[in-house]
Amino acid sequence: MKRILFSMVLLMAFGFSFAQQKNVKEARTIANDVKPNFAKAEQLINEALVNPETSSDAATWDVAGLIQKRINEEEMKNAFLQKPYDTMTVYNSILKMFEYFQKCDELAQVPNEKGKIKNKYRRTNAASMIAERGNLINGGIESFNRNDSKSALKYFGTYVESASYPMLNEKANIAATDTLLPQIAYYALLAANNVEDHDAIMKYAPIAVNDKENGSVALQLLAEAQKTKGENDNWVATLQEGIVKFSNNPYFFANLVDYYNTSNQPEKAMDFVNDMLAKSPNDKLYLYVKAYLYHNMKDYDNAIDFYKKTIAVDPEYAEAYSNLALVLLTKAQEVSDAATTNVNDANYATDQAKIKKMYEEAMPYYEKVRSLRPDQTDLWAPGLYRIYYNLNMGPQFEEIEKIMQ
């Protein structure tokens, strides 16, 4: 009795497997019809894609990709005939075709029992994918413009990842020849950032960094993702890379210096900037960072020296002028705090002269900042307010007071 039941189970399993294989064949036939019933074809193939008996068969995924290819062809036929067609159906079918044909290729590359690979699908499917690959960009742009960043990420991401598919690189090195790759990786990065997919950001940022216009932003987004995920060592390394590659973006040095300062490691920050200055002695950013580090360490004389060196390299470096003036005001305040308040004291006049000299020295630096950045009042207005007040410059003080209000 047990043998009979066991035989029945085997027969049922064989019958179910046969049914799934039949579904695959029928789905292919329907897809190739003159007027294909795509809903029926997709229903049949979707059952086969999840069934253990057929899901590991390359032919199943080949038919799934074929159906999507045919959906795209029919929609484009309507477009050619100036009949109504759905652009997102076109793009979505291409996206699915890439997914299915890539899976088909992976399975077809598995060696048989004799250790041989017989991939009869690669050439035809690769040609179809290469022909439609550009439409992945269009699908991504369309999705992005519809505020559907999740879908946009799939399109842009597939475009980028497909550059490394073995089946598309058998005869051409797409990854090396596709000049759009960094730009589309940047688009994928933006979409990933919109949906807060930090893993995707870290996947596409290393490629997007090579985008000429947006490489700096790409590396910044990578750093933010690493920081969010708690990858502290990688974050610090990315900040250091950003300082070297994108010296005009203050994000990298500001965060690195802040990190070293808050973690009580100012010597590491100084070591790093000294290494950079050894390679580029006249780099204005590195000079400014060194001045800033001395500033934070309250080594004001060295800070003044390096702020002046920064200005010598770049006479329009507004932040360097502003910080140089601030250091002078800080020194003036220290002298004032320590000075005698007794007008009869022999040192009173000497102390007041020192304080006045520092205010007078700081004033032209703040006024220079004002001429360079008139709209950024935070860089110069508070400082000039103190200077004009302490130097008894009535009209100038009244003007600044109105600005401060």
SETINU-420251 format. One record per residue (C-alpha): x, y, z; residue in three letters. Coordinates in steps of 0.5 Angstrom, whole numbers, plus 500, padded with zeros to 3 digits. Layout:
BEGIN
pt X:X | Y:Y | Z:Z | resn:ALA $
...
// end
This chain:
BEGIN
pt X:500 | Y:500 | Z:500 | resn:MET $
pt X:506 | Y:505 | Z:502 | resn:LYS $
pt X:509 | Y:503 | Z:495 | resn:ARG $
pt X:503 | Y:505 | Z:491 | resn:ILE $
pt X:502 | Y:512 | Z:495 | resn:LEU $
pt X:509 | Y:513 | Z:494 | resn:PHE $
pt X:509 | Y:512 | Z:487 | resn:SER $
pt X:502 | Y:516 | Z:486 | resn:MET $
pt X:506 | Y:522 | Z:490 | resn:VAL $
pt X:512 | Y:521 | Z:484 | resn:LEU $
pt X:507 | Y:521 | Z:479 | resn:LEU $
pt X:503 | Y:527 | Z:481 | resn:MET $
pt X:510 | Y:531 | Z:482 | resn:ALA $
pt X:512 | Y:529 | Z:475 | resn:PHE $
pt X:505 | Y:531 | Z:473 | resn:GLY $
pt X:506 | Y:538 | Z:476 | resn:PHE $
pt X:513 | Y:539 | Z:473 | resn:SER $
pt X:511 | Y:537 | Z:466 | resn:PHE $
pt X:505 | Y:542 | Z:467 | resn:ALA $
pt X:510 | Y:548 | Z:469 | resn:GLN $
pt X:514 | Y:546 | Z:463 | resn:GLN $
pt X:508 | Y:546 | Z:459 | resn:LYS $
pt X:506 | Y:553 | Z:461 | resn:ASN $
pt X:513 | Y:556 | Z:459 | resn:VAL $
pt X:512 | Y:553 | Z:452 | resn:LYS $
pt X:505 | Y:556 | Z:452 | resn:GLU $
pt X:507 | Y:563 | Z:454 | resn:ALA $
pt X:513 | Y:563 | Z:449 | resn:ARG $
pt X:507 | Y:561 | Z:444 | resn:THR $
pt X:503 | Y:566 | Z:446 | resn:ILE $
pt X:508 | Y:572 | Z:446 | resn:ALA $
pt X:510 | Y:570 | Z:439 | resn:ASN $
pt X:503 | Y:571 | Z:437 | resn:ASP $
pt X:501 | Y:576 | Z:432 | resn:VAL $
pt X:496 | Y:579 | Z:437 | resn:LYS $
pt X:499 | Y:576 | Z:443 | resn:PRO $
pt X:495 | Y:576 | Z:450 | resn:ASN $
pt X:500 | Y:578 | Z:454 | resn:PHE $
pt X:496 | Y:578 | Z:461 | resn:ALA $
pt X:496 | Y:570 | Z:460 | resn:LYS $
pt X:503 | Y:569 | Z:458 | resn:ALA $
pt X:505 | Y:573 | Z:464 | resn:GLU $
pt X:501 | Y:569 | Z:468 | resn:GLN $
pt X:503 | Y:563 | Z:466 | resn:LEU $
pt X:511 | Y:565 | Z:466 | resn:ILE $
pt X:510 | Y:568 | Z:473 | resn:ASN $
pt X:508 | Y:561 | Z:476 | resn:GLU $
pt X:514 | Y:558 | Z:472 | resn:ALA $
pt X:518 | Y:563 | Z:475 | resn:LEU $
pt X:517 | Y:561 | Z:482 | resn:VAL $
pt X:516 | Y:554 | Z:482 | resn:ASN $
pt X:522 | Y:550 | Z:484 | resn:PRO $
pt X:521 | Y:545 | Z:478 | resn:GLU $
pt X:522 | Y:551 | Z:473 | resn:THR $
pt X:525 | Y:557 | Z:477 | resn:SER $
pt X:532 | Y:554 | Z:476 | resn:SER $
pt X:532 | Y:553 | Z:468 | resn:ASP $
pt X:535 | Y:558 | Z:464 | resn:ALA $
pt X:529 | Y:557 | Z:459 | resn:ALA $
pt X:524 | Y:559 | Z:464 | resn:THR $
pt X:527 | Y:566 | Z:465 | resn:TRP $
pt X:529 | Y:567 | Z:457 | resn:ASP $
pt X:521 | Y:566 | Z:456 | resn:VAL $
pt X:520 | Y:571 | Z:461 | resn:ALA $
pt X:525 | Y:576 | Z:458 | resn:GLY $
pt X:522 | Y:575 | Z:451 | resn:LEU $
pt X:515 | Y:576 | Z:453 | resn:ILE $
pt X:517 | Y:583 | Z:456 | resn:GLN $
pt X:521 | Y:584 | Z:449 | resn:LYS $
pt X:515 | Y:583 | Z:446 | resn:ARG $
pt X:511 | Y:588 | Z:450 | resn:ILE $
pt X:516 | Y:593 | Z:448 | resn:ASN $
pt X:515 | Y:592 | Z:441 | resn:GLU $
pt X:508 | Y:592 | Z:441 | resn:GLU $
pt X:508 | Y:598 | Z:444 | resn:GLU $
pt X:513 | Y:601 | Z:440 | resn:MET $
pt X:509 | Y:599 | Z:434 | resn:LYS $
pt X:503 | Y:603 | Z:436 | resn:ASN $
pt X:508 | Y:609 | Z:437 | resn:ALA $
pt X:510 | Y:608 | Z:430 | resn:PHE $
pt X:503 | Y:608 | Z:427 | resn:LEU $
pt X:501 | Y:614 | Z:432 | resn:GLN $
pt X:496 | Y:610 | Z:436 | resn:LYS $
pt X:496 | Y:611 | Z:443 | resn:PRO $
pt X:501 | Y:608 | Z:447 | resn:TYR $
pt X:504 | Y:608 | Z:454 | resn:ASP $
pt X:511 | Y:610 | Z:455 | resn:THR $
pt X:512 | Y:607 | Z:462 | resn:MET $
pt X:510 | Y:600 | Z:460 | resn:THR $
pt X:515 | Y:601 | Z:455 | resn:VAL $
pt X:520 | Y:603 | Z:460 | resn:TYR $
pt X:518 | Y:598 | Z:465 | resn:ASN $
pt X:518 | Y:592 | Z:460 | resn:SER $
pt X:525 | Y:594 | Z:458 | resn:ILE $
pt X:527 | Y:594 | Z:466 | resn:LEU $
pt X:524 | Y:587 | Z:467 | resn:LYS $
pt X:527 | Y:584 | Z:460 | resn:MET $
pt X:534 | Y:586 | Z:463 | resn:PHE $
pt X:532 | Y:582 | Z:470 | resn:GLU $
pt X:530 | Y:576 | Z:466 | resn:TYR $
pt X:535 | Y:576 | Z:461 | resn:PHE $
pt X:541 | Y:577 | Z:466 | resn:GLN $
pt X:538 | Y:571 | Z:470 | resn:LYS $
pt X:537 | Y:567 | Z:464 | resn:CYS $
pt X:545 | Y:568 | Z:463 | resn:ASP $
pt X:547 | Y:566 | Z:470 | resn:GLU $
pt X:543 | Y:560 | Z:470 | resn:LEU $
pt X:546 | Y:558 | Z:463 | resn:ALA $
pt X:553 | Y:559 | Z:465 | resn:GLN $
pt X:553 | Y:554 | Z:470 | resn:VAL $
pt X:557 | Y:548 | Z:467 | resn:PRO $
pt X:553 | Y:541 | Z:466 | resn:ASN $
pt X:554 | Y:535 | Z:469 | resn:GLU $
pt X:560 | Y:534 | Z:464 | resn:LYS $
pt X:563 | Y:541 | Z:466 | resn:GLY $
pt X:561 | Y:544 | Z:460 | resn:LYS $
pt X:558 | Y:551 | Z:459 | resn:ILE $
pt X:553 | Y:551 | Z:453 | resn:LYS $
pt X:549 | Y:558 | Z:453 | resn:ASN $
pt X:545 | Y:558 | Z:447 | resn:LYS $
pt X:541 | Y:565 | Z:450 | resn:TYR $
pt X:547 | Y:570 | Z:451 | resn:ARG $
pt X:548 | Y:572 | Z:444 | resn:ARG $
pt X:541 | Y:574 | Z:442 | resn:THR $
pt X:539 | Y:576 | Z:449 | resn:ASN $
pt X:545 | Y:581 | Z:449 | resn:ALA $
pt X:544 | Y:584 | Z:443 | resn:ALA $
pt X:536 | Y:586 | Z:445 | resn:SER $
pt X:539 | Y:589 | Z:452 | resn:MET $
pt X:544 | Y:593 | Z:448 | resn:ILE $
pt X:539 | Y:596 | Z:443 | resn:ALA $
pt X:535 | Y:598 | Z:449 | resn:GLU $
pt X:540 | Y:600 | Z:455 | resn:ARG $
pt X:539 | Y:607 | Z:453 | resn:GLY $
pt X:532 | Y:607 | Z:455 | resn:ASN $
pt X:533 | Y:605 | Z:462 | resn:LEU $
pt X:536 | Y:612 | Z:463 | resn:ILE $
pt X:529 | Y:615 | Z:460 | resn:ASN $
pt X:525 | Y:611 | Z:464 | resn:GLY $
pt X:529 | Y:613 | Z:470 | resn:GLY $
pt X:528 | Y:620 | Z:468 | resn:ILE $
pt X:521 | Y:619 | Z:467 | resn:GLU $
pt X:520 | Y:616 | Z:474 | resn:SER $
pt X:524 | Y:622 | Z:477 | resn:PHE $
pt X:520 | Y:627 | Z:474 | resn:ASN $
pt X:514 | Y:624 | Z:477 | resn:ARG $
pt X:517 | Y:624 | Z:484 | resn:ASN $
pt X:518 | Y:616 | Z:484 | resn:ASP $
pt X:525 | Y:616 | Z:486 | resn:SER $
pt X:524 | Y:609 | Z:488 | resn:LYS $
pt X:523 | Y:607 | Z:481 | resn:SER $
pt X:528 | Y:612 | Z:478 | resn:ALA $
pt X:533 | Y:608 | Z:483 | resn:LEU $
pt X:531 | Y:601 | Z:479 | resn:LYS $
pt X:532 | Y:604 | Z:472 | resn:TYR $
pt X:539 | Y:608 | Z:473 | resn:PHE $
pt X:541 | Y:603 | Z:478 | resn:GLY $
pt X:540 | Y:597 | Z:473 | resn:THR $
pt X:543 | Y:602 | Z:467 | resn:TYR $
pt X:550 | Y:602 | Z:472 | resn:VAL $
pt X:550 | Y:595 | Z:474 | resn:GLU $
pt X:549 | Y:592 | Z:467 | resn:SER $
pt X:555 | Y:595 | Z:465 | resn:ALA $
pt X:559 | Y:590 | Z:468 | resn:SER $
pt X:554 | Y:584 | Z:466 | resn:TYR $
pt X:559 | Y:579 | Z:463 | resn:PRO $
pt X:554 | Y:578 | Z:457 | resn:MET $
pt X:554 | Y:585 | Z:455 | resn:LEU $
pt X:562 | Y:585 | Z:456 | resn:ASN $
pt X:563 | Y:579 | Z:452 | resn:GLU $
pt X:565 | Y:583 | Z:446 | resn:LYS $
pt X:565 | Y:590 | Z:448 | resn:ALA $
pt X:568 | Y:593 | Z:455 | resn:ASN $
pt X:562 | Y:597 | Z:456 | resn:ILE $
pt X:565 | Y:599 | Z:463 | resn:ALA $
pt X:571 | Y:603 | Z:460 | resn:ALA $
pt X:567 | Y:606 | Z:454 | resn:THR $
pt X:561 | Y:608 | Z:457 | resn:ASP $
pt X:562 | Y:615 | Z:458 | resn:THR $
pt X:555 | Y:616 | Z:461 | resn:LEU $
pt X:556 | Y:611 | Z:467 | resn:LEU $
pt X:559 | Y:617 | Z:472 | resn:PRO $
pt X:553 | Y:621 | Z:470 | resn:GLN $
pt X:548 | Y:616 | Z:471 | resn:ILE $
pt X:551 | Y:613 | Z:477 | resn:ALA $
pt X:550 | Y:620 | Z:480 | resn:TYR $
pt X:542 | Y:620 | Z:478 | resn:TYR $
pt X:542 | Y:613 | Z:481 | resn:ALA $
pt X:545 | Y:617 | Z:487 | resn:LEU $
pt X:540 | Y:622 | Z:488 | resn:LEU $
pt X:534 | Y:617 | Z:487 | resn:ALA $
pt X:537 | Y:613 | Z:493 | resn:ALA $
pt X:538 | Y:619 | Z:497 | resn:ASN $
pt X:531 | Y:621 | Z:496 | resn:ASN $
pt X:529 | Y:614 | Z:499 | resn:VAL $
pt X:534 | Y:614 | Z:504 | resn:GLU $
pt X:537 | Y:608 | Z:501 | resn:ASP $
pt X:544 | Y:608 | Z:504 | resn:HIS $
pt X:547 | Y:602 | Z:501 | resn:ASP $
pt X:545 | Y:604 | Z:494 | resn:ALA $
pt X:548 | Y:610 | Z:496 | resn:ILE $
pt X:555 | Y:607 | Z:498 | resn:MET $
pt X:554 | Y:602 | Z:491 | resn:LYS $
pt X:554 | Y:608 | Z:486 | resn:TYR $
pt X:558 | Y:613 | Z:489 | resn:ALA $
pt X:564 | Y:610 | Z:487 | resn:PRO $
pt X:562 | Y:611 | Z:480 | resn:ILE $
pt X:559 | Y:617 | Z:481 | resn:ALA $
pt X:565 | Y:621 | Z:484 | resn:VAL $
pt X:568 | Y:621 | Z:477 | resn:ASN $
pt X:562 | Y:625 | Z:474 | resn:ASP $
pt X:566 | Y:632 | Z:472 | resn:LYS $
pt X:560 | Y:636 | Z:475 | resn:GLU $
pt X:558 | Y:633 | Z:481 | resn:ASN $
pt X:563 | Y:628 | Z:483 | resn:GLY $
pt X:564 | Y:633 | Z:489 | resn:SER $
pt X:557 | Y:632 | Z:491 | resn:VAL $
pt X:557 | Y:624 | Z:490 | resn:ALA $
pt X:563 | Y:624 | Z:495 | resn:LEU $
pt X:559 | Y:628 | Z:500 | resn:GLN $
pt X:553 | Y:624 | Z:500 | resn:LEU $
pt X:558 | Y:617 | Z:500 | resn:LEU $
pt X:561 | Y:620 | Z:507 | resn:ALA $
pt X:554 | Y:622 | Z:510 | resn:GLU $
pt X:551 | Y:615 | Z:508 | resn:ALA $
pt X:557 | Y:612 | Z:512 | resn:GLN $
pt X:557 | Y:616 | Z:518 | resn:LYS $
pt X:549 | Y:615 | Z:518 | resn:THR $
pt X:551 | Y:607 | Z:518 | resn:LYS $
pt X:556 | Y:608 | Z:523 | resn:GLY $
pt X:562 | Y:606 | Z:519 | resn:GLU $
pt X:567 | Y:611 | Z:522 | resn:ASN $
pt X:573 | Y:609 | Z:519 | resn:ASP $
pt X:570 | Y:609 | Z:512 | resn:ASN $
pt X:567 | Y:616 | Z:513 | resn:TRP $
pt X:574 | Y:619 | Z:516 | resn:VAL $
pt X:577 | Y:616 | Z:510 | resn:ALA $
pt X:572 | Y:619 | Z:505 | resn:THR $
pt X:573 | Y:626 | Z:508 | resn:LEU $
pt X:581 | Y:625 | Z:507 | resn:GLN $
pt X:579 | Y:623 | Z:500 | resn:GLU $
pt X:575 | Y:629 | Z:499 | resn:GLY $
pt X:580 | Y:634 | Z:501 | resn:ILE $
pt X:585 | Y:632 | Z:496 | resn:VAL $
pt X:580 | Y:631 | Z:490 | resn:LYS $
pt X:575 | Y:637 | Z:492 | resn:PHE $
pt X:579 | Y:642 | Z:495 | resn:SER $
pt X:574 | Y:647 | Z:494 | resn:ASN $
pt X:568 | Y:644 | Z:497 | resn:ASN $
pt X:569 | Y:646 | Z:505 | resn:PRO $
pt X:565 | Y:640 | Z:507 | resn:TYR $
pt X:570 | Y:635 | Z:507 | resn:PHE $
pt X:575 | Y:639 | Z:511 | resn:PHE $
pt X:570 | Y:642 | Z:516 | resn:ALA $
pt X:567 | Y:635 | Z:518 | resn:ASN $
pt X:574 | Y:632 | Z:519 | resn:LEU $
pt X:577 | Y:638 | Z:523 | resn:VAL $
pt X:571 | Y:638 | Z:527 | resn:ASP $
pt X:571 | Y:630 | Z:528 | resn:TYR $
pt X:578 | Y:631 | Z:530 | resn:TYR $
pt X:577 | Y:636 | Z:535 | resn:ASN $
pt X:571 | Y:633 | Z:538 | resn:THR $
pt X:574 | Y:627 | Z:539 | resn:SER $
pt X:580 | Y:630 | Z:542 | resn:ASN $
pt X:585 | Y:629 | Z:537 | resn:GLN $
pt X:588 | Y:635 | Z:534 | resn:PRO $
pt X:594 | Y:632 | Z:533 | resn:GLU $
pt X:592 | Y:628 | Z:528 | resn:LYS $
pt X:588 | Y:633 | Z:524 | resn:ALA $
pt X:595 | Y:637 | Z:524 | resn:MET $
pt X:599 | Y:631 | Z:522 | resn:ASP $
pt X:594 | Y:630 | Z:516 | resn:PHE $
pt X:594 | Y:638 | Z:514 | resn:VAL $
pt X:602 | Y:638 | Z:514 | resn:ASN $
pt X:602 | Y:632 | Z:510 | resn:ASP $
pt X:598 | Y:635 | Z:505 | resn:MET $
pt X:602 | Y:642 | Z:505 | resn:LEU $
pt X:608 | Y:638 | Z:504 | resn:ALA $
pt X:605 | Y:636 | Z:497 | resn:LYS $
pt X:602 | Y:643 | Z:496 | resn:SER $
pt X:606 | Y:648 | Z:500 | resn:PRO $
pt X:602 | Y:654 | Z:497 | resn:ASN $
pt X:595 | Y:650 | Z:497 | resn:ASP $
pt X:590 | Y:656 | Z:500 | resn:LYS $
pt X:585 | Y:651 | Z:503 | resn:LEU $
pt X:591 | Y:647 | Z:507 | resn:TYR $
pt X:594 | Y:653 | Z:509 | resn:LEU $
pt X:587 | Y:656 | Z:512 | resn:TYR $
pt X:586 | Y:649 | Z:515 | resn:VAL $
pt X:592 | Y:649 | Z:519 | resn:LYS $
pt X:591 | Y:656 | Z:521 | resn:ALA $
pt X:584 | Y:654 | Z:523 | resn:TYR $
pt X:587 | Y:648 | Z:527 | resn:LEU $
pt X:592 | Y:653 | Z:531 | resn:TYR $
pt X:586 | Y:658 | Z:532 | resn:HIS $
pt X:582 | Y:652 | Z:536 | resn:ASN $
pt X:588 | Y:650 | Z:539 | resn:MET $
pt X:589 | Y:658 | Z:542 | resn:LYS $
pt X:595 | Y:658 | Z:539 | resn:ASP $
pt X:594 | Y:665 | Z:536 | resn:TYR $
pt X:600 | Y:667 | Z:534 | resn:ASP $
pt X:601 | Y:661 | Z:529 | resn:ASN $
pt X:594 | Y:662 | Z:527 | resn:ALA $
pt X:595 | Y:669 | Z:525 | resn:ILE $
pt X:601 | Y:667 | Z:521 | resn:ASP $
pt X:598 | Y:662 | Z:517 | resn:PHE $
pt X:591 | Y:666 | Z:516 | resn:TYR $
pt X:596 | Y:671 | Z:513 | resn:LYS $
pt X:599 | Y:666 | Z:509 | resn:LYS $
pt X:593 | Y:664 | Z:506 | resn:THR $
pt X:591 | Y:671 | Z:504 | resn:ILE $
pt X:597 | Y:672 | Z:501 | resn:ALA $
pt X:596 | Y:666 | Z:496 | resn:VAL $
pt X:588 | Y:668 | Z:495 | resn:ASP $
pt X:587 | Y:675 | Z:497 | resn:PRO $
pt X:580 | Y:674 | Z:496 | resn:GLU $
pt X:579 | Y:669 | Z:501 | resn:TYR $
pt X:574 | Y:672 | Z:506 | resn:ALA $
pt X:573 | Y:667 | Z:511 | resn:GLU $
pt X:581 | Y:667 | Z:512 | resn:ALA $
pt X:580 | Y:675 | Z:513 | resn:TYR $
pt X:574 | Y:674 | Z:518 | resn:SER $
pt X:578 | Y:669 | Z:522 | resn:ASN $
pt X:584 | Y:673 | Z:522 | resn:LEU $
pt X:580 | Y:679 | Z:525 | resn:ALA $
pt X:577 | Y:675 | Z:530 | resn:LEU $
pt X:584 | Y:672 | Z:533 | resn:VAL $
pt X:586 | Y:679 | Z:534 | resn:LEU $
pt X:579 | Y:681 | Z:537 | resn:LEU $
pt X:580 | Y:675 | Z:542 | resn:THR $
pt X:587 | Y:677 | Z:543 | resn:LYS $
pt X:585 | Y:684 | Z:545 | resn:ALA $
pt X:580 | Y:681 | Z:549 | resn:GLN $
pt X:585 | Y:677 | Z:553 | resn:GLU $
pt X:589 | Y:683 | Z:554 | resn:VAL $
pt X:583 | Y:687 | Z:556 | resn:SER $
pt X:581 | Y:682 | Z:561 | resn:ASP $
pt X:588 | Y:682 | Z:564 | resn:ALA $
pt X:589 | Y:689 | Z:564 | resn:ALA $
pt X:588 | Y:694 | Z:570 | resn:THR $
pt X:582 | Y:698 | Z:571 | resn:THR $
pt X:586 | Y:703 | Z:575 | resn:ASN $
pt X:587 | Y:709 | Z:571 | resn:VAL $
pt X:592 | Y:712 | Z:576 | resn:ASN $
pt X:596 | Y:705 | Z:575 | resn:ASP $
pt X:603 | Y:706 | Z:570 | resn:ALA $
pt X:601 | Y:700 | Z:566 | resn:ASN $
pt X:594 | Y:703 | Z:564 | resn:TYR $
pt X:596 | Y:707 | Z:558 | resn:ALA $
pt X:600 | Y:701 | Z:556 | resn:THR $
pt X:595 | Y:696 | Z:556 | resn:ASP $
pt X:590 | Y:701 | Z:553 | resn:GLN $
pt X:594 | Y:702 | Z:547 | resn:ALA $
pt X:595 | Y:695 | Z:546 | resn:LYS $
pt X:588 | Y:694 | Z:546 | resn:ILE $
pt X:587 | Y:699 | Z:541 | resn:LYS $
pt X:592 | Y:697 | Z:536 | resn:LYS $
pt X:589 | Y:690 | Z:536 | resn:MET $
pt X:582 | Y:693 | Z:534 | resn:TYR $
pt X:585 | Y:698 | Z:529 | resn:GLU $
pt X:589 | Y:692 | Z:526 | resn:GLU $
pt X:583 | Y:688 | Z:526 | resn:ALA $
pt X:578 | Y:693 | Z:523 | resn:MET $
pt X:581 | Y:693 | Z:515 | resn:PRO $
pt X:581 | Y:685 | Z:515 | resn:TYR $
pt X:573 | Y:686 | Z:517 | resn:TYR $
pt X:572 | Y:691 | Z:512 | resn:GLU $
pt X:575 | Y:687 | Z:507 | resn:LYS $
pt X:571 | Y:682 | Z:508 | resn:VAL $
pt X:565 | Y:686 | Z:508 | resn:ARG $
pt X:567 | Y:689 | Z:501 | resn:SER $
pt X:568 | Y:681 | Z:499 | resn:LEU $
pt X:562 | Y:678 | Z:502 | resn:ARG $
pt X:557 | Y:684 | Z:503 | resn:PRO $
pt X:551 | Y:680 | Z:504 | resn:ASP $
pt X:554 | Y:675 | Z:509 | resn:GLN $
pt X:554 | Y:680 | Z:515 | resn:THR $
pt X:555 | Y:674 | Z:520 | resn:ASP $
pt X:562 | Y:674 | Z:517 | resn:LEU $
pt X:564 | Y:682 | Z:519 | resn:TRP $
pt X:558 | Y:685 | Z:522 | resn:ALA $
pt X:559 | Y:683 | Z:529 | resn:PRO $
pt X:566 | Y:684 | Z:529 | resn:GLY $
pt X:566 | Y:691 | Z:526 | resn:LEU $
pt X:560 | Y:693 | Z:531 | resn:TYR $
pt X:565 | Y:691 | Z:537 | resn:ARG $
pt X:571 | Y:695 | Z:533 | resn:ILE $
pt X:567 | Y:701 | Z:532 | resn:TYR $
pt X:564 | Y:701 | Z:539 | resn:TYR $
pt X:571 | Y:700 | Z:542 | resn:ASN $
pt X:574 | Y:706 | Z:538 | resn:LEU $
pt X:569 | Y:711 | Z:539 | resn:ASN $
pt X:567 | Y:711 | Z:532 | resn:MET $
pt X:560 | Y:714 | Z:532 | resn:GLY $
pt X:557 | Y:714 | Z:525 | resn:PRO $
pt X:560 | Y:708 | Z:523 | resn:GLN $
pt X:558 | Y:704 | Z:529 | resn:PHE $
pt X:551 | Y:707 | Z:528 | resn:GLU $
pt X:551 | Y:704 | Z:521 | resn:GLU $
pt X:553 | Y:697 | Z:524 | resn:ILE $
pt X:548 | Y:698 | Z:529 | resn:GLU $
pt X:542 | Y:699 | Z:524 | resn:LYS $
pt X:545 | Y:693 | Z:520 | resn:ILE $
pt X:545 | Y:688 | Z:526 | resn:MET $
pt X:538 | Y:690 | Z:528 | resn:GLN $
// end
